Each structure stands twice: as C-alpha cells, then as structure tokens.
Amino acid sequence: MFHRPRAGALLLFPGLLLMVLGFAVPSAAMLFAPPGVSPSDVFTRLTKMLTDGYDLQIIGRTLTLGLIVTVVCVVIAFPIASLLARSTSRWAGLWLALAVFPLLLSNVVRSFGWLVILGSNGVMGKIITGLGLAQQAPQLLYTPLAVVLGLVQLFLPLAVVACYSAVAQVDRGLDDAARGLGASRLRTLWTVVVPLSLPGIVVAATLVFAGSITAYTTPYLLGGSSQRMLATQLFVHANVTVDWAAASATALVMTVLVFALSGIGSAVARAKGRVA
C-alpha cells in the first residue's frame, strides 16, 4: 500500500502537470517571451507604456471603470443573494435560476441588446425626447456609462452566485439571535451577515474586476475607439499593428492589476477576520 502523503502527491501530479504545461508555461511565454521578442524588449515597451500619456489614460480608464463595475455589482448582488439565501419560499430556487440565467446567453447578444437600448434611435433616446428632457436624443453609446452598464449586466449574475454561496453558509440562527437582541433587519445584515460573508464578497469582487478589465467584446461594442480599454488595446497590438512586445506589456499590466486587487481583497478579509 502507498503511504498516504505519497499517494496524495501521485494523485495531484497529473493535474499539476497539466496546469504547468497547459497554463503556467504558455502564460509566462505570452507575458515575457512572445514570438520573436526577448524579455528585455517586453520590459522596454512596458517602461515606455508607463511613461506615455495615452497609455496611462487607457490604464486609468480601465482601472476606474473596472472598480466602478465591481462596486456596483457587489452592492446590487449582495442584497439579492441575501434575500435568495434567506428565503423560505418554494420558488427561491427558481428565482436563483432566473438571476443566473443571463450567464447562459452570449456576451455578444447581451451587448447588442444595449446597442438597441442606448442607440440614438433606441429606447432610452425615445424616452428622453418623449419626456421633453431634450430636443434631440443624447449620445449614450460610446460613453463610459454605456461600458459600465454593459459590464454590470455581464458580470452581475456571477457576483450573485458568489455572494449567494457565502450567505448560504451563514447560520440563520445568528440572524435570529441578533433580531432577538433588538437589532433591525438592516443592522443584522450589516453587522452579522456581511462580516461573515466577507470571503465570498471578496471572491465576487475579484471575479467581477478580473472580468471587467479583461473583457473585450462589450467595451469594443459599447465604448468604441473613444473609450478604449486595455483589452481592446491588446487586440490592436496583437492583430492590427502586430506589436508583440506591446501586446505582452499590456497583458502584463492587466495581470498585475488583477493580482493586486485580489491581494488587497484577501488582506482586507484576513484583517476583518482577525478583528472579528
């Protein structure tokens, strides 16, 4: 018989080998040594990117919109997840399925839906002109608002799922105890449920932020060239100008941003856990 630690290592080896050869090595090659480019060329282009006003504007726009989308998704998703997790209705499962149903639809389809709504002859434009708020429908497409709306719709179901799994693990008896001590529903949610669900909230925020700053289709369709983000800039470098050094530098910035937010979120969650 195998020794248990050795048997566990043998069971992990195939998956670990697949992760290294199928993910880690290709990712490292993409980031630091793309075809025909040396690592020094990548870091030279990265330095130029971090000192160029246009590239810094794209980085700032990507970071800002990513954080806005993350905050909006978490703020909307957590109350929804709490209601679903605490619901005793027999329809709770159906409501949860409806909440995550958009994940089954194509990103392109959902983004084109916003083109119909936000276009100059779209629903929003007709409502604004019909109410007399403007004589001519305002330009809503190719604005930061359009990108934020599209990305929030894209990643909100993901945030709901992550928050739901966290809230569902919080003992309902703690809610009852807090209410018995005189706490309101809102205070119970804020002082009991939220702190205990913080790891799930961090996971939701990380998933939404990572998806927002790496999304291509939605920023391209709703933001256009006037609201270029890192993902659309990466596409231009890799497929239009075929500048692999710039493409790798852009991907490296995106990777650092994702890992930075993930690290900050984990540190905050650990700090809150120690305080609690």
CORMO-V421469 format. One record per pair of residues at least 12 apart in sequence whose C-alpha atoms are under 10 Angstrom apart, sorted by the first residue. I is the first residue (numbers start at 1). J is the second residue. D is the distance in whole Angstrom. If there is no record, write none. Layout:
# CORMO-V421469
i = [I	I]
j = [J	J]
d = [D	D]
This chain:
# CORMO-V421469
i = [27	27	28	28	29	30	30	30	30	30	30	30	31	31	31	31	31	31	31	31	31	31	31	32	32	32	32	32	33	33	33	34	34	34	34	35	35	36	36	37	37	37	37	38	39	39	40	41	41	41	41	41	42	42	42	42	42	42	42	42	43	43	43	43	43	44	44	44	45	45	45	45	45	45	45	45	46	46	46	46	46	46	46	46	47	48	48	49	49	49	49	50	50	55	55	55	55	57	57	58	58	58	58	58	58	58	59	59	59	59	59	59	59	59	59	60	60	61	61	61	61	61	61	62	62	62	62	62	62	62	62	62	62	62	63	63	63	63	63	63	63	63	64	64	65	65	65	65	65	65	65	65	65	66	66	66	66	66	66	66	66	66	66	66	66	66	67	67	67	67	67	67	67	67	68	68	68	68	68	69	69	69	69	69	69	69	69	69	69	69	69	69	69	69	69	70	70	70	70	70	70	70	70	70	70	70	70	70	70	70	71	71	71	71	72	72	72	72	72	73	73	73	73	73	73	73	73	73	73	73	73	73	73	74	74	74	74	74	74	74	74	74	74	74	74	74	75	75	75	76	76	76	76	77	77	77	77	77	77	77	77	77	77	77	77	77	78	78	78	78	78	78	78	78	78	78	78	78	78	79	79	79	79	79	80	80	80	80	80	80	80	80	81	81	81	81	81	81	81	81	81	81	81	81	81	82	82	82	82	82	82	82	82	82	82	82	83	83	84	84	84	84	84	84	85	85	85	85	85	85	85	85	85	86	86	86	86	86	86	96	96	96	96	97	97	98	99	99	99	99	99	100	100	100	100	100	100	100	101	102	102	102	102	102	102	103	103	103	103	103	103	105	106	107	107	107	107	107	107	107	107	108	108	108	109	110	110	110	110	110	111	111	111	111	111	111	111	111	111	111	111	111	111	112	112	112	112	112	113	114	114	114	114	114	114	114	114	114	115	115	115	115	115	115	115	116	117	117	118	118	118	118	118	118	118	118	119	119	119	119	119	119	119	120	120	120	120	120	120	121	121	122	122	124	124	124	125	125	125	125	126	140	140	141	141	141	141	142	142	142	142	142	142	142	142	142	142	143	143	143	143	143	143	144	144	144	144	144	144	145	145	146	146	146	146	146	146	147	147	147	147	147	147	147	147	147	148	148	148	148	148	149	149	150	150	150	150	150	150	150	151	151	151	151	151	151	151	151	151	151	152	152	154	154	154	154	154	155	155	155	155	155	155	156	156	157	157	158	158	158	158	158	159	159	159	159	159	159	159	159	159	160	160	161	161	162	162	162	162	162	162	162	162	162	163	163	163	163	163	163	163	163	163	163	164	164	164	164	165	165	165	166	166	166	166	166	166	166	166	166	166	167	167	167	167	167	167	167	168	168	169	169	169	169	170	170	170	170	170	171	171	172	174	174	174	175	175	175	175	175	176	178	178	195	195	195	195	196	196	196	196	197	198	198	198	198	198	198	198	199	199	199	199	199	199	199	200	201	201	202	202	202	202	202	202	202	202	202	203	203	203	205	205	205	206	206	206	206	206	206	206	206	206	207	207	209	209	209	209	210	210	210	210	210	210	210	211	212	212	213	213	213	213	213	213	213	213	214	214	214	214	214	214	214	214	214	215	215	215	215	216	216	216	216	216	216	216	216	217	217	218	219	219	220	220	230	230	230	230	230	231	231	231	231	233	233	233	233	234	234	234	234	234	234	234	235	235	237]
j = [251	252	248	252	248	244	245	247	248	249	251	252	43	244	245	247	248	249	250	251	252	253	255	245	248	249	251	252	244	245	248	244	245	247	248	244	245	244	245	243	244	245	248	245	245	248	245	244	245	246	248	249	244	245	246	247	248	249	250	252	245	246	248	249	252	245	246	249	243	244	245	246	247	248	249	250	245	246	247	248	249	250	252	253	249	246	249	246	249	250	253	249	253	229	230	233	250	228	229	227	228	229	230	231	232	233	213	228	229	230	233	250	253	254	257	229	230	144	213	227	228	229	230	212	213	214	219	227	228	229	230	231	254	257	209	212	213	229	230	254	257	258	144	213	144	145	147	148	151	209	212	213	229	147	148	151	152	208	209	210	211	212	213	214	215	229	148	205	208	209	210	212	213	261	148	151	152	209	212	147	148	149	150	151	152	153	154	155	156	205	208	209	211	212	213	148	151	152	155	156	159	204	205	206	207	208	209	210	211	212	152	205	208	209	148	149	152	156	205	151	152	153	154	155	156	157	158	159	160	204	205	208	209	152	155	156	158	159	160	162	163	201	202	204	205	208	156	159	201	152	156	159	160	99	155	156	157	158	159	160	161	162	163	164	201	204	159	160	161	162	163	164	166	167	194	197	200	201	204	160	163	164	167	189	95	96	99	159	160	161	163	164	96	99	157	159	160	161	162	163	164	165	166	167	168	160	163	164	165	166	167	168	189	193	194	197	164	167	96	99	160	164	167	168	163	164	165	166	167	168	169	170	172	164	167	168	170	172	175	157	160	161	164	157	161	157	156	157	158	160	161	155	156	157	158	159	160	161	157	153	154	155	156	157	158	153	154	155	156	157	158	154	154	150	151	153	154	215	216	217	218	217	218	221	218	150	151	153	154	218	146	147	149	150	151	153	154	217	218	219	220	221	222	150	217	218	221	222	150	141	146	147	149	150	153	218	221	222	140	141	142	146	150	221	222	141	140	141	137	138	139	140	141	142	146	222	137	138	139	140	141	142	222	136	137	138	139	140	141	137	138	137	140	137	138	140	137	138	139	140	138	222	223	221	222	223	224	219	220	221	222	223	224	225	226	227	228	219	222	223	224	226	227	219	222	223	226	227	228	222	223	218	219	221	222	223	227	212	218	219	220	221	222	223	224	227	212	218	219	222	223	218	222	212	217	218	219	221	222	223	208	209	211	212	213	215	217	218	219	222	208	212	208	211	212	215	218	204	207	208	209	211	212	204	208	204	208	204	205	207	208	211	200	201	202	203	204	205	206	207	208	201	204	200	204	197	199	200	201	202	203	204	205	207	194	197	198	199	200	201	202	203	204	205	197	200	201	204	197	200	201	193	194	196	197	198	199	200	201	203	204	193	194	196	197	198	200	201	193	197	193	196	197	200	192	193	194	196	197	193	196	193	188	192	193	188	189	191	192	193	188	191	192	269	272	273	276	269	272	273	276	269	265	266	268	269	270	272	273	265	266	268	269	270	272	273	269	265	269	261	262	263	264	265	266	267	268	269	262	265	266	261	262	265	258	259	260	261	262	263	264	265	266	258	262	257	258	261	262	254	255	257	258	259	261	262	258	229	231	229	230	231	232	254	255	257	258	229	230	231	232	234	251	254	255	258	229	230	231	232	228	229	230	231	232	233	234	235	231	232	232	231	232	232	233	247	250	251	253	254	247	250	251	254	246	247	250	251	246	247	248	249	250	251	254	247	250	250]
d = [10	10	10	10	9	9	10	9	6	10	8	9	10	10	9	8	5	7	9	7	6	10	9	9	7	8	10	8	9	8	8	6	7	9	7	7	9	8	9	9	7	6	10	8	9	10	9	9	6	9	10	9	8	5	7	9	6	6	10	9	8	9	9	7	10	9	9	9	10	10	6	6	9	9	6	9	8	7	10	8	5	8	8	8	9	9	10	8	8	8	10	10	9	10	9	9	9	9	9	8	6	5	6	10	10	8	9	9	7	6	10	9	8	9	10	9	10	9	10	8	8	7	9	8	6	9	10	9	8	5	6	9	9	10	9	9	7	9	9	9	8	10	10	9	7	9	8	7	9	9	8	8	9	10	8	9	10	8	5	8	8	5	6	9	10	10	10	9	9	7	10	9	9	10	7	10	9	9	10	9	6	8	9	7	6	9	10	9	9	9	8	7	10	7	10	10	9	8	9	9	9	8	6	8	9	6	6	9	10	8	10	8	9	9	9	10	7	9	10	9	6	9	10	7	5	9	9	6	8	9	8	8	10	10	10	8	10	6	8	10	8	7	9	7	7	9	10	10	10	10	8	9	8	10	10	6	8	9	6	5	8	9	7	9	10	9	8	7	9	9	6	7	10	9	9	9	10	8	9	9	9	9	10	9	10	9	9	10	7	10	9	8	8	9	10	9	6	7	9	6	4	8	9	7	9	9	8	7	10	9	6	8	8	9	10	10	9	9	7	10	10	7	9	9	9	6	8	9	6	5	9	9	10	10	8	7	10	8	10	9	9	8	9	10	10	9	9	6	9	7	9	10	8	5	7	9	8	7	8	8	8	9	9	7	9	10	8	8	9	7	8	10	10	9	10	10	7	10	10	7	7	7	7	9	10	8	10	8	8	9	10	9	10	6	9	9	8	8	6	9	10	7	7	9	10	9	8	8	9	9	8	10	8	7	10	9	9	8	10	7	10	9	10	8	7	10	9	9	10	9	8	6	6	9	8	9	9	9	8	7	6	10	10	9	6	7	6	7	8	8	10	9	10	8	9	9	5	7	8	8	10	9	10	9	6	7	8	9	9	8	5	4	5	8	7	6	10	10	7	6	8	8	7	9	9	7	9	7	10	9	9	9	9	9	6	7	10	10	7	6	9	9	6	6	9	8	9	9	9	9	9	10	9	10	10	6	8	9	7	10	9	10	9	6	10	8	10	7	8	10	9	9	9	9	9	10	9	9	8	6	9	7	8	9	8	10	10	7	10	8	7	10	9	8	10	8	5	7	9	8	7	10	8	9	8	10	10	6	7	9	7	5	9	9	10	7	9	9	5	6	9	8	6	10	9	8	9	10	9	7	10	9	9	8	5	8	7	5	8	9	10	7	8	8	6	9	8	9	10	9	10	9	8	10	9	7	10	7	7	9	10	9	9	7	8	6	8	10	7	8	9	9	8	9	7	8	8	10	9	8	9	10	9	10	9	6	9	8	9	9	8	9	6	9	10	9	10	9	9	10	8	10	9	6	7	10	9	7	8	8	9	9	8	8	7	9	10	7	6	9	10	8	10	9	9	9	7	8	9	9	9	8	6	9	9	9	9	10	9	8	7	7	10	7	10	9	8	9	7	5	9	10	9	7	9	9	9	9	6	8	10	8	9	5	6	9	9	8	9	8	10	8	7	6	10	10	7	8	9	7	10	8	8	8	9	8	8	10	8	5	8	9	6	7	10	8	10	9]
